[in-house]
Amino acid sequence: MEAGNDKVLSIRNLTMSYGSKNILNGINLEVTRGQIIGYIGPNGAGKSTTVKIMLGLIDDYKGEVIVFGQDISSGDPSYKKRIGYVPENAEVYDNLTAMEYLVFSGELYGIERDAAQEKAERLLQQFDLQEVRHSRLSSFSKGMKQKVMIIASLLHDPDLLFWDEPLSGLDANSMMVIQEILAQLAAQGKTIFYSSHIMDLVEKISNRIVLLVKGEVVADGTFEELQELSAEGSLSGIFNQLTGFTEHRSKARDFVSIVQGDRSDA
């Protein structure tokens, strides 16, 4: 990051369509260093599409996306070396060991093999995975694989992180460690996009929340600012109100009624 330049990401009028279906309808975002952004929305809102565009995985879009001062449509992939990514449904190479996978990931980002191995070993130890570092990933639980993916996303010390449901499969203690890692990374100027359907976690760790609905940003601000837009007190309540979903109680009541064999009608 250039001295005095805190802007990490700029998106202007980003639109995207698949055939006749609009996925993104004019997204505008300005993101600066040190923010933890809770990037949330219902399934199909366009969150993953936006992230994949910023990662350079999708290029059939309209609008402008500037990352680290570089227009990503230029075709220069160098900005990607400063990004870490944990996808929601990570496909790891199960036939590799944890160490082999991490060294491979590190080398992809230009880290020398010995340096990648030494750093990976120390990070695995922090997650209590050192003893299984030479075991194949196929033998790992979901939570263990998730820890390996998190390490892989951080191994090259990126400036911008995209984490999609990063705490999936983790136990409570590991979740607390990850939350603290995120806070300390942000304090050092790293920028994190954090997507999750666990609203209380998003509320707890984010200093900015961006809510996407049907390809449009319908709310963007701190949790306190979002509260002013809604009569609801919690982020899950705000989420339901701003996305127009107010049927959760009636749906739950009908579901339980069916489970219990409509006893009330007996």
Secondary structure, DSSP 8 states (H G I E B T S, - for coil): --TT--EEEEEEEEEEEETTEEEEEEEEEEEETT-EEEEE-STTSSHHHHHHHHTTS----EEEEEETTEEGGG--GGGGGGEEEE-SS----TTSBHHHHHHHHHHHTT--HHHHHHHHHHHHHHTT-GGGTTSBGGGS-HHHHHHHHHHHHHTT--SEEEEESTTTT--HHHHHHHHHHHHHHHHTT-EEEEE-S-HHHHHHH-SEEEEEETTEEEEEE-HHHHHTT-S-SSHHHHHHHHTT---HHHHHHHHHHHHTTSGGG-
